[in-house]
Structures are given as C-alpha cells and as structure tokens.
Amino acid sequence: MTRLPDIVIVLDQQKEYIALRECAILGIPTISLVDTNCDPDFANISIPANDDTMTSIRLILNKLVFAIYEGRSLHIRNR
C-alpha cells in the first residue's frame, strides 16, 4: 500500500483485535460488525449483527458498498 486506508471494515472483532488497535493508534476510522460477544466501544461505527453467518455479512457489506459508491458519485457530481 502506498498510503493508509480511509476506513477499515472489521467483520470479527475478536479475531481482528490487533487490527482494531493499530487503526486506533494510526487514527484510521473503523466500522465493525458487533455480535453479542464484542465490545462496541472498540470501533468508531458499530453495526449490531451476527458476525458468524455469511448471509448477515454479505447483506451488510452489500449495503456498505452501495452507500460508498453512492457517496462517491455524489461527491464527484458536486465538484
């Protein structure tokens, strides 16, 4: 990578705890799927969801990707 990412999406807080800590240190905002066994305070934006099923993960990631594309297209049009 040539630069830091604008945002990081974490699917499993328990498995990716080190990545969340690194993002906090570097000041990178994070979006995290938060199951009942996770702490929502570790992420900048917490989305309550079941992080164990692909159906849940796929649904939320599709919505996030759509929102990112929509936001980028609005940003480009308003320049």
Buried (B, 14 or more C-beta within 10 A) or exposed (E): EEEEEEEBBBBBBEEBBEBBEEBBEEEBEBBBBBBEEBEEEBBBEBBEBEBEEEEBBEEBEEEBEEEEEEEEEEEEEEE
